């Protein structure tokens, strides 16, 4: 028959106590947030855009690269000022349209 009283300090069911399993997680401070460096984002976006511009009929992106860049590029540029983001996305999607025509041929 289970005991109705626990030994030690009272804890609710969601509490793990300090030093959970001795790993010291309780002492770690939570990360409050992280913001990417706009200069690094800009550099990465320009590199992807340059890669898209370099695509030719003889040097196509594979389907995986195409899909990855199509998803990642607009998400990446969210960290840039709105006008810069809009211009980069406009240029990138224009290149994607050109690449789609090359891939369909």
DAUR-V782250 format. One record per pair of residues at least 12 apart in sequence whose ideal C-beta (glycine too) atoms are under 7 Angstrom apart, sorted by the first residue. I is the first residue (numbers start at 1). J is the second residue. D is the distance in whole Angstrom. If there is no record, write none. Layout:
BEGIN
((I J D) (I J D))
END
This chain:
BEGIN
((36 79 5) (38 79 6) (38 80 6) (41 76 6) (41 79 5) (41 80 6) (42 80 6) (44 76 6) (45 73 7) (45 76 6) (45 77 5) (45 88 5) (48 69 6) (48 73 6) (49 88 7) (49 91 6) (49 92 5) (49 95 7) (52 69 7) (52 92 6) (52 95 4) (52 96 7) (52 99 7) (53 95 6) (55 99 5) (55 102 7) (57 102 5) (57 105 7) (60 102 6) (60 103 6) (61 99 6) (66 99 7) (70 96 6) (73 92 5) (74 89 6) (77 89 6))
END
